[in-house]
Amino acid sequence: METLYYSQMKSAIGPLWIAVSDKGVVFIDWGSRDFPPISFDKDVNWVISEEQTAEVRKQLTEYFAGERTEFTVGIDLRSGTEFQRKCWEILTKIPYGQARSYLEVAEAAGRPAASRAVGQANHHNPIPIVIPCHRVINSDGRLAGYGGGIGLKERLLRLEGVIPGNGELFPDDDLTKVTKVQMTKE
């Protein structure tokens, strides 16, 4: 039986569940959901350990404070189809402070007609923020779907400077208006 370590952290966006293996982070999930997730193998021994999850928690805290632009923790992917895993790999290559469209990710994955499948891959991303699915937007610059909600996606993109603003995670401006993002091409 394999042992996975987990903890819950308070963050600038609310509570987060974090689970790690000896290889790296296995999942990050919104703290309002049940733990452990039912999608994991039943032959897992779950051990609560702030020590084992400390590095992931530290890097997330630095990210939310605007002090980290790249995650260096290992990633231990255990789920997903071949296409989803390809999408998640592509997401890790979208630089901090930039966004790509669902179409661009689909094209990079070799399936230019699969924009909706990219959206589904993002929906099933087990390690949001570290695998930055929030950096994927509509081709016209509008924000679409995010597991933490569109408001959170907008705040993360604002934090990274993709959306103009003061770079704060929770600015006092009105988020009821539709935000459009100018995409940067490399």
C-alpha positions in Angstrom: 0.0 0.0 0.0 1.3 3.4 -1.0 1.4 6.3 1.4 0.3 9.8 0.3 0.7 12.8 2.6 -1.8 15.6 2.8 -2.7 18.8 4.6 -5.0 21.6 4.3 -3.7 25.1 4.1 -5.3 28.5 4.5 -4.5 30.6 1.5 -5.3 34.0 0.0 -8.0 32.2 -2.1 -9.4 30.1 0.7 -8.6 26.7 2.1 -6.8 24.3 -0.2 -6.2 20.5 0.2 -2.7 19.5 -0.9 -1.5 15.9 -1.4 2.0 14.8 -2.2 3.9 11.6 -2.8 7.6 10.9 -2.6 7.8 12.1 -6.3 5.9 15.4 -6.0 2.5 17.1 -5.7 -0.3 14.7 -6.5 -3.2 17.1 -6.2 -4.4 20.5 -5.1 -8.1 21.0 -4.5 -10.4 23.6 -3.1 -10.8 23.1 0.6 -14.6 23.0 0.5 -14.6 19.5 -1.1 -14.5 16.2 0.7 -11.2 14.5 1.5 -9.8 12.1 0.5 -11.0 12.4 -3.1 -12.9 9.3 -4.3 -11.0 9.3 -7.6 -7.9 7.9 -5.9 -6.9 4.3 -5.7 -8.4 2.6 -2.6 -4.9 1.1 -1.8 -3.6 4.5 -0.5 -2.6 5.1 3.0 -3.5 8.8 3.7 -1.2 10.4 6.3 -1.7 14.0 7.4 1.6 15.7 7.4 2.3 19.4 7.3 6.0 18.5 7.1 5.7 16.5 3.9 3.5 19.2 2.2 5.6 22.2 3.5 7.4 23.0 0.3 4.2 23.0 -1.8 2.5 25.2 0.8 5.5 27.5 0.9 5.6 27.9 -2.9 1.8 28.5 -3.1 2.0 31.2 -0.4 4.8 32.9 -2.2 2.8 32.8 -5.5 -0.2 34.3 -3.9 2.0 37.1 -2.4 3.3 37.9 -5.9 6.8 36.6 -4.9 6.9 33.5 -7.0 6.5 33.2 -10.8 7.5 29.6 -11.3 6.8 26.4 -9.3 9.8 24.1 -8.7 8.0 21.3 -6.9 7.9 17.9 -8.5 4.6 16.9 -10.2 3.2 13.3 -9.8 0.4 12.9 -12.3 -1.8 9.8 -11.7 -4.8 10.4 -13.8 -5.9 11.7 -17.2 -6.1 10.4 -20.7 -3.1 10.7 -23.0 -4.6 13.9 -24.5 -5.3 15.4 -21.1 -1.7 14.7 -19.9 -0.4 16.3 -23.1 -2.6 19.4 -22.4 -1.3 19.6 -18.8 2.3 19.4 -20.0 1.6 22.3 -22.4 0.0 24.3 -19.6 3.2 24.1 -17.6 5.0 25.8 -20.4 2.7 28.9 -20.5 4.9 31.6 -18.8 3.7 33.5 -15.8 2.1 36.7 -16.9 0.8 35.3 -20.2 -2.3 33.5 -21.5 -3.0 31.2 -24.3 -6.3 30.3 -26.0 -8.0 26.9 -25.9 -7.4 26.8 -29.6 -3.6 27.5 -29.2 -3.4 24.7 -26.6 -5.3 22.3 -28.9 -3.0 23.2 -31.8 0.1 22.6 -29.6 -1.3 19.3 -28.6 -1.6 18.3 -32.3 -5.5 18.4 -32.4 -6.5 21.9 -33.7 -10.2 21.0 -33.7 -10.1 19.9 -30.0 -10.6 23.3 -28.2 -13.5 21.9 -26.2 -11.5 18.9 -25.2 -8.8 21.2 -23.9 -11.5 22.8 -21.7 -12.4 19.4 -20.4 -8.7 18.6 -19.7 -8.5 21.9 -17.8 -11.6 20.9 -15.8 -9.9 17.6 -14.8 -6.5 19.2 -14.0 -5.6 17.6 -10.6 -3.0 20.3 -9.7 -4.5 23.7 -10.5 -2.3 26.8 -10.0 0.9 24.7 -10.3 -0.4 23.3 -13.6 -1.7 26.8 -14.6 -5.1 26.0 -16.3 -6.2 29.6 -15.3 -3.9 30.9 -18.0 -6.1 29.5 -20.8 -8.8 31.8 -22.1 -11.2 32.1 -25.1 -9.7 33.1 -28.5 -11.5 36.4 -28.3 -9.8 37.2 -24.9 -12.9 36.5 -22.8 -12.5 34.3 -19.6 -14.2 31.0 -19.5 -14.6 28.1 -17.0 -12.4 27.6 -14.0 -12.9 25.1 -11.2 -12.5 27.9 -8.6 -14.9 30.1 -10.5 -14.4 32.9 -13.1 -13.9 35.5 -10.4 -10.9 33.6 -9.0 -9.5 33.0 -12.5 -9.7 36.7 -13.2 -7.9 37.5 -9.9 -5.1 35.0 -10.6 -4.6 36.5 -14.1 -4.7 40.0 -12.5 -2.1 38.9 -9.9 0.1 37.7 -12.8 -0.4 41.0 -14.7 -2.2 39.3 -17.6 -5.2 41.6 -16.8 -4.3 45.2 -16.2 -4.5 46.2 -12.6 -2.4 46.7 -9.6 -1.2 43.1 -9.3 -3.1 42.4 -6.1 -4.9 39.2 -5.7 -8.1 40.8 -4.3 -8.3 44.4 -5.7 -11.3 46.5 -4.7 -12.5 47.1 -8.2 -15.8 45.9 -9.7 -15.5 42.3 -11.0 -19.0 42.2 -12.4 -17.9 43.6 -15.8 -16.6 41.2 -18.5 -12.9 41.2 -18.7 -11.0 40.7 -21.9 -7.4 39.7 -22.0 -4.8 40.8 -24.5 -2.9 37.6 -25.4 0.9 37.8 -25.8 2.5 35.8 -28.5 6.1 34.6 -28.2 
